[in-house]
Amino acid sequence: MALLAIFHAAIAGFMLFFMAVVPQAAFKTLSAQAVGSFLRVLFPRMFLFGLALSLAASGVAFAAGAGWQLYVSLGIAAGFAVNVFGLTPRINIYRDRDLEGDAAARRMFGLLHMVSVAIFLAQLAGSLAVAGMFVWT
């Protein structure tokens, strides 16, 4: 079970690093167009990295006979899969249309982006809960 906590600490760690460092550094040092290009490369890779870690955590949880931790790990993996394979491509399409002046696309971009962020925050909370169980026990 300690290995499970390590996986979830790694997931939470890279997610916190991303939120605290990457956007601020990118927007401070790159042009708006360069930031967009950078994030279009970064997000899918970050989500795939999270998917790999959370699937590994799911395997460890399954092997250890963990209860709720297995479901949290699988839920986190599902969130990364939804983000990388479902939401990110659609967000990019609507962002392109938004930049071309399509007001309806702007609303859809905002909605999909908000859903993606909500999933990300739920995943972070789940990983902190699994990793934190070792601190509190």
TASUL-V416528 format. One record per residue. SS is DSSP state (a for helix, b for strand, c for the rest). OMEGA is omega in whole degrees, 0 to 359 (NA if undefined). BURIAL is 1 if it has 16 or more other C-alpha atoms within 10 Angstrom, else 0. Layout:
SS,OMEGA,BURIAL ; SS,OMEGA,BURIAL
This chain:
c,178,1 ; a,178,0 ; a,177,0 ; a,178,1 ; a,179,1 ; a,178,1 ; a,182,1 ; a,174,1 ; a,177,1 ; a,178,1 ; a,180,1 ; a,181,1 ; a,181,0 ; a,178,1 ; a,178,1 ; a,177,0 ; a,180,0 ; a,184,0 ; a,186,0 ; a,190,0 ; a,193,0 ; a,183,0 ; a,181,0 ; a,179,0 ; a,181,0 ; a,182,1 ; a,180,0 ; a,188,0 ; a,185,0 ; c,174,0 ; c,180,0 ; a,180,0 ; a,180,0 ; a,177,0 ; a,179,1 ; a,179,1 ; a,180,0 ; a,183,0 ; a,177,0 ; a,175,0 ; a,185,0 ; a,187,0 ; a,180,0 ; a,179,1 ; a,179,0 ; a,180,1 ; a,177,1 ; a,176,1 ; a,177,0 ; a,177,1 ; a,179,1 ; a,180,1 ; a,183,1 ; a,173,1 ; a,176,1 ; a,178,1 ; a,178,1 ; a,178,1 ; a,178,1 ; a,180,1 ; a,179,1 ; a,181,1 ; a,181,0 ; c,182,0 ; c,180,0 ; c,180,0 ; c,184,0 ; a,180,0 ; a,177,1 ; a,181,1 ; a,176,0 ; a,179,1 ; a,178,1 ; a,177,1 ; a,178,1 ; a,177,1 ; a,179,1 ; a,178,1 ; a,177,1 ; a,179,1 ; a,178,1 ; a,180,1 ; a,186,1 ; a,186,1 ; a,183,0 ; a,188,0 ; a,185,1 ; a,178,1 ; a,179,0 ; a,177,1 ; a,180,1 ; a,179,1 ; a,182,0 ; a,177,1 ; a,177,1 ; a,179,0 ; a,177,1 ; a,180,1 ; a,176,0 ; c,176,0 ; c,181,0 ; c,183,0 ; a,178,0 ; a,178,0 ; a,178,1 ; a,179,1 ; a,180,0 ; a,176,1 ; a,181,1 ; a,180,0 ; a,181,0 ; a,178,1 ; a,179,1 ; a,177,0 ; a,179,0 ; a,179,1 ; a,179,0 ; a,177,0 ; a,181,1 ; a,181,1 ; a,176,0 ; a,178,0 ; a,178,1 ; a,179,1 ; a,179,0 ; a,180,1 ; a,177,1 ; a,179,1 ; a,181,1 ; a,179,1 ; a,182,1 ; a,181,0 ; a,179,0 ; a,176,0 ; a,186,0 ; a,181,0 ; c,NA,0
